[in-house]
């Protein structure tokens, strides 16, 4: 049986609708930023909601009411604390069900049904979903490590709305992964009753792509933090400098590009066919593209000697 075989919901699930809406919203926002300045009226609140950190410097003057909703950018670590705890719990529940036959808790099963998880048999998604949830947890754990011990945060801020969205984001992502697991009541349905029999070539390819992109993202974050340290590793300032090395030779925000590739690696692990996860990837693409475009504009406006061959997000393209 093909990996995509089995019953499938005929309507867009609530989670799919959420990711589709978010992808469309960020696509529209990106297109609005590509419009030449002056053609559209500027809205300070809108610009404040889509920018964070250094990119707020290139926005229109911020009213006092906007500054009252500032949250330190270093609170990014809170997102990954939530993700490590929540997705670690989901991974534990999935592991218990896969290897010990333990059913999901009633409340979790009800929540999954509410967000659109379907009761179906067949397919080979059990191992795929398990691996993707492992990848998501490892990604969150690494990002938490980087936030606490690698990154050097300045006094940059994010909006309270962005902060609240970040807290909810990884909860939604984890539920999205778990909702793709084939279920038989409250138990995971495993084709052939042997999880290892589901191993396929795309699981190996997805794992290799995940490791490769994660390594490069880590390197990029180390490069960024080193710009604010001396040779002894001591933080000496919090100013912005032009980064060089690794993927910075091609794009201004390789950490955002690596984030996209990480999510693509999960789509590969799902066997290329999971429509719901491709909606997540689409959202990540437009979200990261927007952030990369704003960062690229900041670098070009701040540094006269900024490398002209660098693109914002996609090497040689954008």
N, C-alpha and C positions, 0 to 999 in steps of 0.2 A: 504494500500500500504506500502511496506517495506521502511525503510529510504533510502535505496540505489536505489530504483526504479526510473525510469525516464530516459530520454535520457542522454547519457554520451559520451564524446568525444572519438573517436576511436583512436586518435593519442595522443602521449605524448604532453601535453601543454608546452609552453615555460617556465612557472614557474616550472612545474614538472621536465623539463629537467635541469633547473638550480639547483634544490635541489638534483637531482640524480647525477649531475656532482660534486657538492660540497661534497656529501657523499662519492663518489668514491675517490675523491682527498684526503680527510682526512683519509679514510681507508688505502689508499696506504701510506700516510705519517706515520700513526701509525705503520703499518707493517714494514716500513723502520727503525723506532726507536726501534723496537723489535729485529732487527738484531744485533748480538754481535758487539761491536766496533772493527774496524779494518778490517772487511770483506768488507765494502763498503767505497769508498773515501768520505771524509768529505767535505762539502761545507759550508763555513761560511755564505754566503748569505741565503742559504736554511734554515740553523739552526736559523738565525736571524729572518726569516719570520714566523717560526712556534713557536717561544718562546716569552714570554713576562714576565715582572716582574722579580721575583726571579729566574725563570728557565733560564734566559739568563746567569746566573753565571756559569752554567754547560756546556755552549756551547763553541765551539772553540774560540780562540781569535778573537775579532771583529775588522775588518779593520776600519780605520777612516771614510771611505765612508759610512759604515753602521751606525756608530754613528751619522753621520750628518742627518740621517732620524729619529732620536729618537723623540718620543712624550711622555710627562709625562703620566704615567698610570692613574693618577687622572682624566685625561680627559675622562675616562670611563663615567663620568656623562653626557657628551655630547650625547652619544648614547641614553640615557634614556630621555634626554630633547627632542631629535628628535622624539623618540617613543611616548612620552606622547602627543606631539603636533600633529604629523601625525596620529597616531592611534586614538587619541581623535577625530580628524576631521572625520576619516572614521567611527568611532562609531556614531558620530553625524549624518552623512549622512544616515547611516543604520537605526538609530532610527527614523529619520524624515520620511524615506520611509516606515518603518514597521508600525508606529503608526499614521502618518499623511497622508500617501499616496503620499508624495513628491518624484518626480523622482530624480535619481542621476544626478549631473551636467553632461553636455555633455562630458566635457574633462575627467571626471572620468570614465564614461561609456565607452568611447573610449579606455582609458588606460586599463580597465579591459578586454575588448575584445582583445586588443593587447597581453596581457600576458596570454590569454587562457581561460578566463571566457566564459562559454557556455550559450547560451540561451536555457533554458529548464524549464519544469514544472514538478510538482510531487515531491515526496520525502518530507522529513521533515528537511531539512537542514537550513531553515531560522532561527529557534530558536537556533539550534546548532551553526551556524556561529555567531549569535548575542552574545551568551554566551561566545564563544571562544574569540571574539573580546573584550568583557568586561574583561575576564581573562587576556588577553594580555595587556590591558591598565592598569589594576590594578597591574599586575606584574611589568610593567615599572615604574609606579608611586612609588611602594615600593622600587625598586632598585635605583631610583633617590634619594629617601629619605635616603637610606642607604649610597649611595655615598657621599651625602652632610653632613650627621649628624651622621653616625654610623662608617663607615670605616675610618681607619687611614692609609693614603697613605704615603709611603716613597718616595724616589727619583727614584723609579723604572720606567722603560720606556716600551713603546711598539713601534713597527715599524710604520712608516707613512702609509704603506699599510694596516696594521691591523686596524689602526685608520679609514681610509677611508672605509674599509669594514664594520667596526662597524657602521658607519653612515648610510650606505646603507642597512644594514641587517634588521633592524626593519621596514624599508619602504617595503622591499620585503615580510617580514612575514605578515604585515598588508594586503598587496595586495593579498597574498595567501589566507588569511582567507576570505576576501571580495569576491574573485573570486569563492568561493564555494557556494555563495548565489544563490538560484534559481531565475532567472530573467524572467520578461515578458516585453521585451523592456528595458526601463530605470527604471522600477519599480520592486520591490521585489515581487515575487510570493509567497503567503502564502496559503498553503493547507487549505481549509475550511474557509479561511478569518478570522481565529481566531488563533493568535499566541500561546495562552495558550493551545489550543487543541493539540499542537505538543509536549507538555511536556512528556518525557519518563523517564524510570528508569535510563538510562545511563547519562542523564543530571544531576541527583542528585548524582550519583556515581562520575562523572567527577568533579563536584563542590566540593565534599568532598575530593577527591584526590588532587585537586588544593590547597585547604585551608591547608591540612595536609602537603604537600610538601613545600608550601610557608612559613609556620610557622617554619619548620625545617631549611630551608635555612636562614631565618632571624636569628634564634638562632645561626647557624654556623658563620654568619658574626659578630654577637655580640661577640662570643667567640674569633674570630680572632682579633677583635679590642681591646678586653680587655687585650690581651697579650702585648699591647703597652701602657697600662694605669696603674696608681696606683689605690688604693682602692677608691680614691676620684674621679676617672674618668678623671684625668688629664693625657695627653699624656706625657710620660717620655722618650720614645725612639722609634725608628723605626726598631729595629732589629727583626729577626725571632726567634720564640720560638716554642716548640712542643705544639700543641693544644690538649686539652682533653675535654671530655664531649660530650653529644648528639651523633650524628653519627660519630664524630671523633674517637670514640672507635672502629669503624669498618673499616673506610677508611680514607685515607689521605686528600681527597678532597670531603667532603660530600656536600659542596655547589654546586659542579659540578653535583653530583648525584641528588641532589634536583632539579637542573635545568632540568635534563632529565625527572624526574618524573612529573614536571610541564607541560612539553610538552606532555608527555604521557596522563596526565589528560585531555588535550585538544583533543587528539585523541579519548579518551573515550567519551568526550562530543559530538564529531562528530558521535558517534554511532559505533565506532571501524572500520568502513568500508571505511573511506575516504583515498584513496590511495595517493593522493597528500600530505595530512598532514603526513602520515606515512613516506613519503620521507623526510619531514622536521624533523621528529623525528629521522630518521636514520642519517641524517646529524648531528643533535645535539648530538646523541650518540657518533659518532666517533670523533667529535670536542672536546666534554667534556672528552672523554676517553683519547685523546692525551694530553690535558692539565693536566689531573689528573696523567697520567703516568709520565710526565716530573716533576710535583710537587713532586710525590712520590720519584722519583730518587733524587731530590734535598734534601728532608728531610733525606733520608737514607745516603746520602753522607756527609751531614752536621752534623748530630747528631748521635753519636755512640750509644747512649741509646735509639734510636728511637724504638718504640714498633714493635717487629718482626711479631706479628699476624695481623697487619694492612695491608689491601690491598690498592691498588691505587684508585680504582673507584667503583667496585662492591663488596659488602661484601662477604667474603669467596671465591671469584672467581678470581677477577682480580684487 
